[in-house]
Structure formats: C-alpha cells, structure tokens
Amino acid sequence: MSRSGNKGLILLILSYVAFISLGMPDGLTGVAWPGIRETFGLPIDAIGLVMICGTVGYSLSGFFSGVTVRWLGVGGLLALSCALTSSTLLLYGLSPRWIFFPLGSLLGGIGAGAIDAGVNHYVEKHYSERMMQWLHGSFGIGITAGPLIMTLGLEQSGSWRTGYFVVCAVQAMLAGIFFLSRRLWAEDSLQGEGEDTHSAEEASLKETLKQSGAWLSMIIFLLYVGAEIGLGLWVYSLLTESRGVALAVAGMITGSYWGAFTAGRFLAGWYTKKLRPRQILYGSIFAALLGTLILMFFRSAAGSVAGVALTGFSIAPIFPSLVSDTENRVGRAYVGHTIGMQLSASGLGAAFIPLLAGVLARHFGLEVISPYLGGIFLLLLVCLWFSGRKNSLPNS
C-alpha cells in the first residue's frame, strides 16, 4: 500500500473513532435520567431543557463548521470537540445543582455538532458510500456502549455520576489522539477514493428555500431523528418506572436497542448496493412500526426486548438512505443546500420530539411513549410517500 493509501486508511479509522466518540455520550443520559431526577427532585419532563440547550449548541456549531475547519483543520476541530465533550461530562459528574446540566448540554452540543458536520463532510468527499454507511455504524458502537457503561457504573457504585466520569476520561484521551494526528488531515496529499470529480451547477440558498420539497425533507429528518433519539432516551424509564423491570435488565434492553441499531448499520453497508433508497426506507419504516406495536402490546421483558431490538434494527439504514434519496426529493440543483437544512432540522427533532414525549408521559404516564413514537413513524411514512409524489408532479 502506498503512503497516500496508508494515510487514507489511518484517517478513515480515525473518522470512525470520531463517530464512536460522538455516539458514546448520547447513550448515557437515558439510563442516568431516573437517578438524576431523584438526586435533584425533578419532574419527568425536565430533560426537555437539556435537549433544547444541546440542540442550540449543535445547530450553531454545525452551521459554522465550515469556517471552523478552515481555521483549525479537521484534526484540530476534532480535538477541540472531544475536549468540549469531555468537559461537559466532567461538569455533569461533579454537578452540585441541576442548572449545570442544561449549561453543560449547550457546551456538549457545540462539540457534537462540530464532529458530526466535520467528519460527515470529510468522509463524503474522500470515501465511498459504503464507507459512509459504516461511519454511521460507528456512531452506533458509541451509543450502544454508553448505556452499558452507565449501567455498570450504577451497579458498581450506585451513582449515575460514575458513568459520566468514565466516558469523560475516554473523551479526554480521544482529544489527545486527534490533537497529535491533526497534521495528517491535510487534504492536499490525500487522494480520496470517493471524491466527487465533477461539479454540477447548484441553486442558491434563496432558490432552495423556495422549494417545497426542501421543506418537506426537513420535516422528514426532524421526524426520523426525533423518533430515533426519543426511543433510545425514554425506553429505560419506561421499563424501570412503568413495567417494573430490574435496573440491570433494563440497561441491557436499552443497550439492545442501540446494539441492534449498530448491527443494522453495518449490514446496510452490504445490501444498500442491491436496493434503491426508497425500497430501504419504506421497508425500514414499516418494520419500525411493527416494533413499536410489539413494544406497546407485549409488556413483558421478552416482549420489550423484541420490540426494542426490532425497532433499533429496522431504523438503522434510514438516516443514510434519506441522505442518498435527497436528490429524488428535491432535484440535483438543490441537493447541496438541502442537505445542510436537513441536518439542522434533525437537531431540532432530536430535542423537541423527545421533549414532547416527556410532557405526554408526565400527564398520561410512560406507557404513552410507544403509541406516540408509532405515530411519529406513521407520519414519517406519509411524508416520505408525499415527497415522492410531489417530485413526480410537474414543477415540483
């Protein structure tokens, strides 16, 4: 293998490590939340403020990621982002008051948004579509490990703070790795295997904003990401507080959601070449609906495992496939700006759909979570169908 080939492999591995680090903190809070609520005497939906602050930080960071990359480089950006995330987790672990959680979430959102935007752009530019699928599978590894680390910390120490300290140390170590490797990310000597060699004329942002398909795409991403994060966030509370499942078992079931999600992402790297994005999307959403129905009507531990795992496995290829299907929804000229708009909308969905789930759970009980998320998947299916229909109409 040539030097440039070795460099490309190293940077691909580092990109995957970056996405593992991105997912790991996201898997912690769902398991820790019951203990955090008890410690600070909070209502069940207080987590909404944390989600909103995280979304603000994520959106701001992602929006300005292009400027930050030019200033720091990809490696410097990743080092700074992991350092911010590590600081956030340390703040959570040491926090004497509830107010430090939304403040820390803002800081962590800034770190997460920079990693997400920077690495997605880098891999999309230099590597193949299969590598992109596996990049998002790496996120699943991190978000699967998070609940397991927090569950183990609770079992060993009886405190939710332990899990935050462990992942804080991991993030600090990764910040050091990215800092030391920052010079490797210079793009002038890397010839990407999937780099786009043609340049199509693109519409302006103003023109893209006039397209109904672009706005519908934003709604689709908002719904999907909100449902994905919503179930991962609330399933532990549903199992322990409503169904009486033992804490360790509930932690494993929560981990099974992200574990199945991760397995689905890596398998998708193989079968996406044989199926069109629309086929994958419709099949995945229908299977996710079935998973939420199982979770709704079969409330035993076994039924919960089946519903959670099926849903996690089913939704795995949706996000990458939605990105690949963007051109079908809006047309090639509008793809560039629409993708950015979609990512912004996904951040909003990750905050507000779980927040609304918490509000509903406070008023109607935690069992409302399953039908609520089932409704989100059904609405997603309708929007996806309508986006294809709109694109088939004249002047759409």
SVG drawing of the C-alpha trace seen along z (x, -y; Angstrom):
<svg xmlns="http://www.w3.org/2000/svg" viewBox="-53 -34 57 47">
<polyline fill="none" stroke="black" stroke-width="0.4" points="0.0,0.0 1.3,-3.5 1.9,-6.2 -1.2,-8.0 -3.1,-4.7 -1.8,-4.2 -2.7,-7.7 -6.2,-7.3 -6.7,-4.1 -5.5,-5.8 -7.8,-8.8 -10.8,-6.5 -10.1,-4.7 -9.8,-8.0 -13.1,-9.1 -14.8,-6.0 -13.2,-6.6 -14.6,-10.2 -18.1,-8.9 -17.8,-6.4 -16.9,-9.3 -19.9,-11.2 -22.3,-8.4 -21.0,-7.4 -22.2,-10.4 -25.7,-10.3 -26.2,-6.8 -25.6,-7.8 -28.4,-10.1 -31.4,-7.8 -30.1,-5.3 -28.9,-8.0 -32.1,-10.1 -34.1,-8.4 -31.2,-8.8 -30.6,-12.4 -34.3,-13.1 -34.2,-11.6 -31.0,-13.5 -32.3,-16.9 -36.1,-16.3 -37.1,-17.0 -40.3,-16.3 -40.0,-13.7 -40.1,-16.2 -37.3,-18.4 -34.9,-16.8 -36.5,-18.9 -34.4,-21.9 -31.2,-19.8 -32.3,-18.7 -33.1,-22.3 -29.8,-23.6 -27.9,-20.8 -29.8,-21.5 -28.8,-25.2 -25.2,-24.3 -25.3,-21.6 -27.0,-23.8 -24.6,-26.7 -21.6,-24.5 -22.8,-22.7 -23.7,-26.0 -20.2,-27.4 -18.3,-24.2 -17.0,-25.2 -15.4,-28.3 -14.0,-26.4 -12.5,-23.7 -10.7,-26.3 -9.4,-27.8 -8.4,-24.7 -8.3,-21.9 -10.4,-18.7 -7.9,-17.2 -7.8,-20.4 -11.6,-20.6 -12.0,-17.0 -9.5,-17.6 -11.3,-20.7 -14.7,-19.0 -13.7,-16.0 -12.2,-18.3 -15.5,-20.2 -17.4,-16.9 -15.1,-15.7 -15.5,-19.0 -19.3,-18.6 -19.2,-15.1 -16.9,-16.2 -19.4,-19.0 -22.2,-16.5 -20.3,-14.2 -19.4,-17.0 -22.6,-19.0 -24.0,-20.1 -27.0,-21.7 -29.4,-20.9 -28.7,-24.1 -25.3,-22.8 -26.9,-20.1 -28.5,-22.5 -25.4,-24.6 -23.2,-21.6 -25.6,-20.4 -25.0,-23.6 -21.2,-23.0 -21.6,-19.4 -23.9,-20.3 -21.2,-22.5 -18.7,-19.7 -21.1,-17.2 -22.2,-19.4 -18.6,-20.1 -17.7,-16.4 -20.9,-15.5 -20.6,-18.1 -16.8,-17.9 -16.5,-14.2 -19.6,-13.7 -18.2,-16.2 -14.7,-14.7 -15.9,-11.1 -18.5,-12.1 -15.7,-14.0 -13.0,-11.3 -14.6,-7.9 -17.3,-5.7 -20.9,-5.4 -20.3,-2.1 -17.7,-3.8 -20.3,-6.4 -22.8,-3.7 -20.1,-2.2 -19.2,-5.6 -22.8,-5.9 -22.4,-2.3 -19.5,-3.5 -21.8,-6.0 -24.0,-3.1 -21.0,-1.4 -20.6,-4.5 -24.2,-4.9 -24.5,-1.2 -21.5,-1.4 -23.0,-4.4 -25.9,-2.7 -23.8,0.4 -21.1,-1.9 -23.7,-3.8 -25.5,-0.6 -22.2,0.9 -21.4,-2.3 -24.7,-2.2 -24.2,1.4 -20.7,0.9 -21.0,-2.4 -24.8,-3.1 -24.3,-6.5 -25.1,-7.8 -22.0,-10.1 -19.6,-7.2 -20.6,-6.6 -20.1,-10.2 -16.6,-10.2 -15.6,-7.0 -16.7,-8.4 -15.2,-11.8 -11.8,-10.1 -12.3,-8.3 -13.2,-11.6 -10.1,-13.3 -8.0,-10.5 -9.5,-10.9 -9.0,-14.6 -5.3,-13.9 -5.2,-11.4 -6.9,-13.9 -4.6,-16.6 -1.5,-14.5 -2.8,-13.4 -4.0,-16.8 -1.3,-17.2 -2.5,-14.0 -5.8,-15.6 -4.2,-18.0 -6.2,-17.3 -3.5,-18.3 -1.8,-14.9 -4.8,-12.7 -6.5,-11.3 -9.9,-10.2 -11.4,-7.0 -14.9,-8.5 -14.1,-12.2 -16.5,-13.9 -14.7,-14.9 -17.5,-16.7 -19.1,-20.0 -22.8,-20.5 -24.4,-23.9 -26.1,-24.3 -29.0,-26.6 -28.6,-29.3 -29.8,-29.0 -32.5,-31.5 -33.7,-29.4 -33.6,-26.3 -35.7,-27.8 -38.5,-28.3 -38.7,-24.6 -41.5,-22.8 -39.5,-19.6 -36.7,-21.0 -39.0,-22.0 -40.7,-18.6 -37.2,-17.0 -36.5,-19.0 -39.8,-17.7 -38.8,-14.1 -35.4,-14.4 -37.0,-16.1 -39.4,-13.3 -36.9,-10.5 -34.1,-11.7 -36.6,-12.7 -38.1,-9.1 -34.6,-7.5 -33.4,-9.6 -36.7,-9.6 -37.0,-5.8 -33.3,-5.5 -33.8,-8.2 -37.1,-7.0 -37.0,-3.2 -35.1,-2.8 -37.5,-5.0 -40.4,-3.1 -39.1,0.3 -38.0,-0.6 -40.7,-3.0 -43.7,-1.7 -43.1,2.0 -41.0,2.8 -38.1,4.3 -34.9,4.7 -32.4,1.9 -29.6,4.1 -32.1,5.8 -33.5,2.5 -30.0,1.3 -29.3,4.3 -32.6,3.8 -31.7,0.2 -28.3,1.4 -30.0,3.9 -31.8,1.0 -28.5,-0.6 -26.8,2.7 -29.4,3.8 -29.2,0.3 -25.4,0.7 -25.7,4.2 -28.3,2.9 -26.0,0.0 -23.1,2.3 -25.2,4.8 -26.7,1.9 -23.2,1.2 -23.6,4.5 -27.3,4.6 -27.7,0.9 -25.9,1.7 -28.7,4.1 -31.7,2.0 -32.8,-1.5 -33.1,-4.0 -36.8,-4.2 -37.2,-0.4 -35.0,-0.5 -36.8,-3.4 -40.3,-2.0 -39.3,1.4 -37.5,0.0 -40.3,-2.3 -42.9,0.4 -40.7,2.7 -40.2,-0.1 -43.9,-0.5 -44.2,3.2 -41.6,2.9 -43.4,0.1 -46.6,2.2 -44.9,5.1 -43.5,2.8 -47.0,1.3 -48.9,4.6 -46.3,7.0 -45.2,5.5 -43.1,8.4 -39.4,8.3 -39.2,10.6 -41.8,8.5 -39.9,5.4 -36.7,6.9 -38.3,7.9 -40.0,4.6 -36.9,2.5 -34.5,4.7 -36.7,4.9 -37.2,1.1 -33.5,0.4 -32.5,2.9 -35.2,1.6 -34.4,-2.1 -30.6,-1.6 -30.3,-2.4 -32.9,-5.2 -30.7,-8.2 -28.0,-7.4 -30.7,-6.3 -32.6,-9.6 -29.4,-11.5 -28.9,-9.4 -32.6,-10.0 -32.3,-13.7 -31.8,-14.2 -35.0,-12.3 -37.0,-14.6 -35.6,-18.0 -33.6,-17.6 -29.9,-17.7 -29.6,-21.5 -30.9,-21.8 -29.1,-18.9 -26.2,-20.9 -28.2,-23.4 -31.0,-20.9 -28.6,-18.5 -27.5,-21.3 -31.1,-22.2 -31.9,-18.6 -29.1,-18.3 -30.3,-21.4 -33.8,-20.0 -32.5,-16.7 -31.1,-18.6 -34.5,-20.2 -36.1,-16.8 -33.6,-15.3 -34.7,-17.9 -38.3,-18.6 -39.8,-15.2 -38.3,-13.6 -39.3,-16.7 -42.9,-16.3 -42.7,-12.6 -41.7,-13.7 -44.6,-16.2 -47.0,-13.5 -45.5,-11.0 -45.9,-13.4 -49.6,-13.8 -50.6,-10.4 -47.9,-8.0 -44.9,-6.5 -46.8,-3.9 -47.8,-6.7 -44.3,-6.6 -44.9,-3.6 -48.0,-4.8 -46.5,-8.3 -43.4,-7.0 -45.5,-4.7 -47.5,-7.8 -44.2,-9.6 -43.2,-6.7 -46.6,-6.6 -46.4,-10.4 -42.8,-9.9 -44.2,-7.2 -46.9,-9.6 -44.4,-12.5 -42.0,-10.2 -44.7,-9.0 -45.9,-12.5 -42.3,-13.7 -42.1,-11.1 -45.5,-12.1 -44.6,-15.8 -41.3,-15.1 -43.3,-13.2 -45.6,-16.2 -44.7,-19.0 -42.9,-22.0 -42.4,-20.2"/>
</svg>
